[in-house]
Amino acid sequence: MHENAISGEIVDAAYRIHSSLGPGLLESAYETLLTYELLQRGLPVSRQELIPIRYRDVVYLKLSNKHLGLLINFNVALLKDGIHRLVNDLEEDSPN
């Protein structure tokens, strides 16, 4: 599955959680629920991965060699205001 399709599943799962529970819970609660939702969708999940940090060369996603990241803040009235997409050399979907 391409990164854009995966991110769509993640955003959909986050909306489902936020619609049901709203803002105000602890981060660990949202992390647990998002993990559950993603596993139910058949996506592999790893939590709280350690990433080695170089102090002077820190450039977020480039540290992990990932192409796409989502920063999700559940503590907002509208979840769309809490979702930030971070891109690092992401290739576009190939047309079918």
N, C-alpha and C positions, 0 to 999 in steps of 0.2 A: 504494500500500500504506500503511495506517495505521501510525502510530508504534508501536502495541502489537504489530502483526504483525512489523514490522521488528525490534523489540527481541527478539521471540521467536526470530527467525532468528539474531540476533547471539549470544544466550545459547546456543542450540543449537550454533552453530559454536564458541564458546568451550569448551563442554563436550567437544565432539569433540576439540579440540586438547589440552585438559587431561587427558582420559582417555588419550590416546595418549602424551603426553610428560611429564605431571605437572608439579610445581612445580620452580623452580630455574634456569630459563633466563633469559637477559637479556630485558629488556622489548622490545628491538628484534626479537628472534626471535618473541615472541608477536605483536607488531604485524604483522610480515611474514606470519606464518601466518594470522592472523585476516583480514588483507586478502585473502589468497589464497582462504580459505574463503568470504568474503562475495562476492567477484567470481565464484566458481564458482556461487553461488546467484543471480547476476544482479542483485545489489545494487550501486548506485553507491558508491564509496569514495573519500574524500579523507583524506590522512594529515597529521598535524601542522599543521593549519590555524592561522594566526595570528589571534588575537582581540584587538582593541584593549582595553586595560584602563584604567579610570578608578580611580585609587587609592582615593578615599574612598567610591565607590559600587559597589564590586565585589560582585556577587551571583551568581557562578558562571554558571548556564545563561542568565540574563537578559542577560548580555553578548553571547551569540551569537544571541539570539532563537530558540533551539531549545525545543521543548516537552518533550522527553524525552532523558535522557542515562543512560548506563550507565557506572559506574566499575567496572572489572574488575581484580582483583588475582589474577594466576595463581599467586602464591607462597603458596598455602594448600593444606592437605591435601585439603579438600573445596571445590570451586569455588563451591558455593552460599554458603559463608562469605565469599567474596571478591567477590560481585556486589552492587553498591549501585545502586538505581534512583533517579534524580533527576528530579522532575517540575516543570514550569513552565507552568501554565495549559494542561494537556493536556485536550483534549476527549475524552469517552468514545466508544467505538465505537458507531455507530448500529446498532440491531437490524435484522436482515434479515427 
